[in-house]
Amino acid sequence: MKKNYFLSIVLTLLCFTTSTQAYTINGFSASNWQASDATIGVVGYSIENFEDTTLISGLTYQVEPTQNPQLSPLQTSLPATINPSNDPINGGAFISGNWDGGNVFANSVNQTYTDYGCNNPTFGCNFHQVTFFFEGGADSIGFSIQQMSIDNVISVNGQALGGIHTLTPALTNGGGRNGYFRIDADNESETIFSFTIDNIGTNDGYALDHFAVQFNEASVPEPSFLLLSLAAFLTCLYIRK
């Protein structure tokens, strides 16, 4: 009887260790454009502002065209910089896209000025899905968005979460400045290793800036890990008895 009661305690502890992937998404409207880091919740984050071709340590990315994706390798630096005020194409669609400094990141393969056509002989359409990777994982990331007019699907670690505008109603859907987006992992088991904006089939071109990353530096074991360890210990005691 005592052993059965003891086993029920162990099983209860094990049940409490089960968790599902969970993230908190925060949106700041375009009226907050160029707001302070404190306002958008990224104080102390590593900031990539795309002013030069060198990316902050731990950040890499890949733009993945639907046509010949093998020609777009993982990028550890920018192949070029884009200053939207010098954009000779599309009537300067990204002109208001910079949050800080003068340059932005665009979801084009070579970070070059390009139109919204799908007549590129190498890549098909000119704007594509982009995935950012975070060495060691991140607890939170954020970035400004401009000119995103499609409800592009976002994914964390390959798991689709839904359309970015649906998930973040504070963002303006359409041309011009959309606002600032931030996503936080609720606990260490949901560490962000990759973040994807999937616009395959839409050719939606947009500009990102003030890319903020809070890299994962936690060294304290998660409560779930501690519970599992305790449960394993109690189980061992039960078996020995």
N, C-alpha and C positions, 0 to 999 in steps of 0.2 A: 504494500500500500504506500509506504513511504517512498519507495523507488519510483512508483508511478507518479506521485505528486512531484517528486524531484525532476522527473523527465518532462512533465508538463511545463515546469518553470523554464527548462532549457529550450523547449520548443517555442515558448512565448518569446523568449529573448531573440531567437533566430528569426521569428516573424517580424520583429521590429527592425531588423537590419535590411529588409527589402525596401528598395527605393526605385523610383523611375526618374528618367532624365527630366530635369526641370530647370528652366531659365526664366529670369525676369527681364522683360523688354521695356525699355523706357524711350519715349519719344519727346522731342522738344520742337515746337513749331518754328516756322521760318522767322517768326517775330523775335526769336531768341538768337538769330544769326550773329555769330561772333561774340556770343555771351562768354562770360568767364568760365574757367574750368570748374570752379565751385558750383556754378549754376547748372552745368550739364553733368556734374558728378564724376569728373575725371582728374581731380587733384592728385598729384603724385604718379600719374600714369606716364609711361613712355610715349612720346608724341612723335609721329611721323607726319611732316608737313609737305613732303614731296618737292622741296625746294631744290634738291640736287638728286643725283642718281643713286646715292648711297642710302640704303634703308636702315632703320634702327636695328640693332642687334636682336636676332631671334625672329625677325619678320621676313617671310618670303611669300611669293604669290605665283599663281599661274592663271593665265587667260586661256580658255579652252574653246577654240572655234569648232563648230560642228563639222566643218570641212577641213581635213588634214590636221586634226588636233595634235598629232605627233610632232608637228612643226613648232609647237609652243611649249618649250620646256619650262621647268620650274625656274623662276627668276629670283636670284639673290640680290639683284639691284635693278634699278629702272634702266631700260634701254635708251630712254630719252626723258626729257621733262616737257611738260605741257603748260604753257602760259596762255590761259584762255583769252587774254586781251589781244594776243597776236593771231588768233584763230582766223584763217582766211576762208574757212569752209562753214557752211550751215549758218551764215549770218552771225557767227560768234555765239553759238548756242551755249557755251560754257562760261561766258564772260562773267557772270555773277557767281561762279562756282567756288571761288577761293574763300576759305574761312580765315586763314592767316597767310601772310606772304603773298606771292603772286602766282604760284603754280598749283596744279591739281593733279589727281590721278583719274584717268579715264579707262574704261573697260575695253580698250582696243589692244590688239596684240603687241604692237610696237610702240605704244604711247606716242602716236603720231596724230596729227590733225587729219580727220577723215570724214566723209559724208555718211549719211544714213542709208546708203544703198547696200544692195546685196550682190554686187557685181565684181567683187574682188576675186581675181582668178585663182588666188592661192587659198584664201580663207572663207570664201563665200560672202557672208555678211561681214560688216566691219566692226560690229560691237558684239561682245560675247559674254558667256559665263565666266565669272572670276572667283577663284578660291584663294583665301589668305591662310597661311600656316603659321603656327606659333610654337617655336621650339620650347619644349618643356611644358607647354600648355599655358593658357591664360584664364584668369578668373573673370575678366570683364574686358570688353572691347567697345569702342564707339567711333563714330565718324560722321561728318557732315555729308549731306546728299544734295545734289542739284541736278535738275533736268531728268529725274526718274519718273516717267509717265506711265509705267506698267507696274502692276502688282506682282513684281518678280518674287519667286519663291526663294526663301532663305533656308539654309541648312547649317546645322552644327554637327561636326564630326560625321558628316554623311547622312544625318537624319533630318529630313525635311520638317520644318516647323510651320510653314504656311506662307502666304503672301505678305511681303513686308509692309504694304500699306494697310492690309487688313489687320495685321498684328499691331500696327503702330498708327492709330488713327490721328495722332497729333501731327503726323507728317502731311504736307500738302501733296496731293497726287496730281502731277502734271508738270508742265514746263516751269522754268525758274527754280528758285530755291525751295527745296522740300523740307529741310530742317535738319535736326541732329538725332542720330539713332544710337542707342546704347543697349547692350545685352550683357546681363550678369549671370554667371553660374551660381545657382543657389547654394551649392556646397562642393566640396572637393571632388566628389564622385562624378560631377558634371563638368570637369575641366574642359575648356575649349581648346582643342588642338587644331581645328580647321573651321573656317566660316566661308560659306559659299553663297553667292548671289547668282541665281540661275535664270538667265534670260534667253535660254536656247529657244529659237523660233520666233523671238520678238524683235531682235535687232535694236533693243532699247539701249541707247547710249547715255551715259550719265557721268557726272564728276563727283569724286569723293575728296575730302580733305580733312585735316586735323584728326588723323587716324590715331586713336588713343588705345594703348594696350596696358592692362595691368597683368603682368606676367605672374604665373603661379610660383610663389616663393614659400608656401606654407610647409612647415615641417612637423606640425602637430598632428598625430593620427586622428582621423575622423571618428566621431562617436560610433558610427556603424562598424568600423574596424575594431574598436574596443569592445563592442557588444559581441561581435563574432568571436573575439579572443576569449572573452569571459565564458561564452556559451561552450566553446571547445573545451575549456578548462573544466567546466562543470560536467560536461559529458564524459570526460576522461575519469573524473572522480566517480561518476555513476557506474561506469563500466568496471572500474577496479573493485567497487563494492559488490 
